[in-house]
């Protein structure tokens, strides 16, 4: 079973049990979309790549789809540990 088919199966299962869910794939899986929509949900399941810094955990980060049109710290595709704590 491909990863996407498996993710869709999980999504359908959650939809049946807890209500409305949303999946972001490819270019939709951007840091900007995460920042915009994360406050709309009580449960977030992130299946993605990450960079883990064992010696300095505050420098660990989640890897989102890159956005070529804008390259600011809030949309560079990397969500750092301090960014997560400061999400609104």
C-alpha positions in Angstrom: 0.0 0.0 0.0 1.4 3.4 -1.0 2.0 6.0 1.7 -0.7 8.3 0.2 -3.3 5.5 0.1 -2.4 4.6 3.7 -2.7 8.3 4.8 -6.1 8.5 3.1 -7.3 5.3 4.9 -6.3 6.9 8.2 -8.0 10.1 7.3 -11.2 8.4 6.5 -11.1 6.4 9.7 -10.6 9.6 11.7 -13.4 11.3 9.8 -15.8 8.5 10.8 -14.7 8.7 14.5 -14.0 12.3 15.4 -15.6 14.5 12.6 -14.1 16.8 10.0 -10.5 16.4 9.1 -8.2 18.1 6.5 -5.2 16.8 4.7 -2.5 19.0 3.1 -0.2 17.3 0.5 2.5 18.5 -1.8 2.6 22.3 -2.2 -0.4 22.6 0.1 1.8 21.3 3.0 3.4 24.6 3.4 4.5 26.3 6.6 2.1 29.2 5.8 -0.9 26.8 5.6 0.1 25.1 8.8 0.3 28.5 10.6 -3.0 29.5 9.1 -5.0 26.4 9.9 -3.3 24.8 13.0 -5.5 26.8 15.4 -8.7 25.3 13.8 -8.0 21.8 15.1 -7.6 20.2 18.5 -5.6 17.2 17.1 -2.8 17.6 14.6 -1.2 14.6 12.9 2.0 15.6 11.1 3.5 13.0 8.8 6.6 14.8 7.5 10.4 15.1 7.5 12.1 16.8 10.4 15.6 17.7 11.5 16.3 16.7 15.1 19.2 18.2 17.0 19.8 16.0 20.0 22.4 18.2 21.6 20.4 21.5 21.0 16.7 20.5 20.8 15.6 24.2 20.4 17.3 24.0 17.0 15.2 21.0 15.8 12.7 21.8 13.1 9.9 20.5 10.9 10.3 20.5 7.1 7.3 21.8 5.1 6.9 22.2 1.4 9.1 25.1 0.1 7.3 28.2 -1.1 9.4 29.9 -3.8 7.5 33.2 -4.0 8.4 34.3 -0.4 11.4 33.6 1.8 10.9 35.1 5.2 11.5 33.4 8.5 7.8 32.8 8.9 7.5 31.1 5.5 10.9 29.6 4.8 9.6 26.0 5.0 11.2 25.3 8.4 9.2 25.4 11.6 11.7 25.6 14.6 10.9 24.4 18.1 10.6 28.0 19.4 8.2 28.8 16.6 5.9 26.0 17.7 5.8 27.3 21.2 4.9 30.8 19.9 2.1 29.8 17.6 -1.1 31.6 18.2 
